[in-house]
Amino acid sequence: MTEYTHVITREALRDDALRRMVAAGAPNMHILSDAERAASLDATLARRPRACDGDGVWLFAYGSLIWNPALHFDGRRLARVHGWHRSFCLSTQAGRGTPENPGLVLGLDRGGACVGAAFHVPQALMADELALLWRREMLSGSYQPRWVQVRGADGVPFGYAIAFTIHRDCEQYAGGLAREDVVRRLASARGALGSSADYLFRTRDGLRSLGIHDKGIEDLAHRVERASAPSTPHPAVAI
């Protein structure tokens, strides 16, 4: 299969190219209807904490949104959330894998803490930008959007942000895999959007660009690089 190096674009979201790609690659996967997706967005906004100001919304990015937000925003800052951690816990049969060899992408799973980026979308752009974001993140209902408190580099809270946490009851949840299985799947799986390894490396580089050193991501990237490297045959020894 050809590996594509392009990333998800706004155009691919607007014309439903991403949904068609996922439906073709994983025909047995349940994909949310437009009505289900709109209901999810409306329910999320209805749960907006009262402490939020009325000028726009913060979005918490911990994976591909960091290096490819595909959003119009007017501010970005480093952010930490408590009670959630970055994890390769979402199995993907399309995009970064296939039904025969599913890949892995990131979810925000329970426990610990996570440092990422918070993007601020102004009020005037909220309707369009959140609709596009839901087309991207809420294709199959594998995530549960929720409001999380975000803290700055100084540890002081600066608001609440929407974060896409993993839905542990979904069929694609892959938490608790052995480290060796995670490495194998990241090193070997690829789909229409490219490889799971590429997703990992882009995330590592995106975090580094923000000055974030995620020990777990760095270790995984090192292991996957070693697992993906072609083996060098040992020279013959005359006896």
ABEGO torsion letter per residue (X at the ends): XBBBABBBBAAAAAAGAAAAAAAAABAABBBBBAAAAAAAAAAAAAABBAABBABEBBBBBABAAAABAGBBBABBBBBBBBGBBBBBABBBABGABBAABBBBBBBBBBEEBBBBBBBBBBAAAAAAAAAAAAAAAAAAGABBBBBBBBBBAAGBBAEBBBBBBBBAABAABABGBBAAAAAAAAAABBBAAEBAAAAAAAAAAAAAAAGBBBAAAAAAAAAAAAAABBBBBBBBBBX
